[in-house]
């Protein structure tokens, strides 16, 4: 017998889809790592040594901004990009929820097989 997910839980998990989509690309993961490791940075600094064009980095950052993963602030003539730790915590929480669901499903499978 399958348990029904609560409507709020399902809506909450669906709401995180853009966040995981933003994290689902190698370049964007490297940008997250860079911002976590070294803190806020300009597009110039994020592009340096990445092997990716400035335009591509900008496109990735805009997608990440739309998902709430990063935010931008002007400092003089440059835009500086910051990681939004709230959304990283949301991702961690969603992964924990999914992990508990898998643990529960595997325990039920083990019980079934052992009977």
ABEGO torsion letter per residue (X at the ends): XBBBBBAAAAAAAAAAAAAAAAAABAAAAAAAAAAAAAEBBBAAAAABGAGBBAAAAAAAAAAAAAAGABBBBBBEABBBBBBBAAAAAAAAAAAAAAAAAAAAAAAAAAAAAAX
